[in-house]
Amino acid sequence: MLKGDPKLRPTASQVLERLSVRGGYLTNDFVQASIFMETFALKDAHEKDQFFRKLGDTIDSFPLAYTKHKILPELLHALEFGNGACTIDRSMRSPFIPIADTWCASTWRF
């Protein structure tokens, strides 16, 4: 990256590839969820269903603003329009609870 000759520097795709290998900087739950959310419309119903099921275990570690403004709208959209095989069951409800708890606590301070 710090080479004087631009031809010797790695390309952006090479840098991302190096950071995305197992144990790399970009291999954590938050980054993986962010990447999934950016391509959410392209995912099929089965992939979305798996994502929502896993989300309940990891959402507590995400920044509150991200969960409120990025994940919550997609969860609500999935509920409103059904998203094919995405059905509401006990495992799908689990991501809502941490978001609702923190959102209510930060929004309704008395």
C-alpha positions as semicolon CSV with decimal commas, in nm:
position;residue;x (nm);y (nm);z (nm)
1;M;0,000;0,000;0,000
2;L;0,285;0,239;0,071
3;K;0,491;0,162;-0,236
4;G;0,605;0,466;-0,434
5;D;0,520;0,303;-0,765
6;P;0,139;0,266;-0,805
7;K;0,187;-0,048;-1,016
8;L;0,338;-0,226;-0,715
9;R;0,046;-0,143;-0,485
10;P;-0,230;-0,400;-0,434
11;T;-0,566;-0,332;-0,597
12;A;-0,876;-0,266;-0,389
13;S;-1,008;-0,614;-0,462
14;Q;-0,678;-0,769;-0,345
15;V;-0,695;-0,571;-0,019
16;L;-1,056;-0,677;0,042
17;E;-0,969;-1,037;-0,037
18;R;-0,683;-1,034;0,216
19;L;-0,902;-0,876;0,484
20;S;-1,186;-1,122;0,423
21;V;-0,995;-1,446;0,479
22;R;-1,065;-1,648;0,794
23;G;-0,938;-1,452;1,092
24;G;-0,910;-1,135;0,886
25;Y;-1,031;-0,791;0,986
26;L;-1,358;-0,819;0,793
27;T;-1,461;-1,160;0,928
28;N;-1,684;-1,064;1,218
29;D;-2,060;-1,080;1,269
30;F;-2,119;-0,707;1,227
31;V;-1,935;-0,682;0,895
32;Q;-2,100;-0,998;0,765
33;A;-2,444;-0,864;0,862
34;S;-2,366;-0,529;0,697
35;I;-2,263;-0,700;0,375
36;F;-2,577;-0,914;0,385
37;M;-2,798;-0,609;0,442
38;E;-2,642;-0,429;0,144
39;T;-2,738;-0,719;-0,081
40;F;-3,063;-0,801;0,101
41;A;-3,288;-0,748;-0,202
42;L;-3,085;-1,000;-0,402
43;K;-3,112;-1,279;-0,145
44;D;-3,370;-1,554;-0,172
45;A;-3,620;-1,632;0,101
46;H;-3,416;-1,920;0,244
47;E;-3,103;-1,703;0,284
48;K;-3,308;-1,427;0,450
49;D;-3,468;-1,677;0,685
50;Q;-3,126;-1,814;0,789
51;F;-2,994;-1,462;0,837
52;F;-3,283;-1,363;1,066
53;R;-3,246;-1,680;1,271
54;K;-2,873;-1,615;1,328
55;L;-2,931;-1,246;1,392
56;G;-3,094;-1,307;1,730
57;D;-2,765;-1,440;1,870
58;T;-2,543;-1,158;1,742
59;I;-2,754;-0,842;1,739
60;D;-2,659;-0,740;2,094
61;S;-2,306;-0,661;1,977
62;F;-2,418;-0,427;1,695
63;P;-2,433;-0,046;1,734
64;L;-2,780;0,076;1,834
65;A;-2,805;0,323;1,545
66;Y;-2,730;0,047;1,295
67;T;-2,994;-0,184;1,438
68;K;-3,255;0,093;1,446
69;H;-3,193;0,237;1,101
70;K;-3,073;-0,058;0,896
71;I;-3,183;-0,388;1,046
72;L;-3,518;-0,291;1,198
73;P;-3,662;-0,156;0,870
74;E;-3,565;-0,478;0,691
75;L;-3,719;-0,690;0,967
76;L;-4,040;-0,488;0,945
77;H;-4,037;-0,516;0,567
78;A;-3,997;-0,894;0,598
79;L;-4,297;-0,904;0,830
80;E;-4,510;-0,674;0,620
81;F;-4,453;-0,839;0,283
82;G;-4,380;-1,193;0,396
83;N;-4,060;-1,241;0,193
84;G;-4,165;-1,580;0,065
85;A;-4,049;-1,846;0,310
86;C;-3,970;-1,597;0,587
87;T;-4,229;-1,687;0,844
88;I;-4,267;-1,552;1,193
89;D;-4,184;-1,811;1,451
90;R;-4,006;-1,804;1,783
91;S;-3,658;-1,789;1,626
92;M;-3,751;-1,496;1,400
93;R;-3,894;-1,295;1,689
94;S;-3,567;-1,300;1,881
95;P;-3,399;-1,016;1,683
96;F;-3,691;-0,785;1,760
97;I;-3,659;-0,803;2,137
98;P;-3,311;-0,646;2,181
99;I;-3,391;-0,375;1,924
100;A;-3,723;-0,295;2,088
101;D;-3,575;-0,290;2,437
102;T;-3,293;-0,050;2,352
103;W;-3,508;0,160;2,121
104;C;-3,780;0,208;2,378
105;A;-3,526;0,288;2,650
106;S;-3,348;0,549;2,435
107;T;-3,663;0,698;2,281
108;W;-3,890;0,724;2,584
109;R;-3,671;0,871;2,856
110;F;-3,868;1,038;3,130
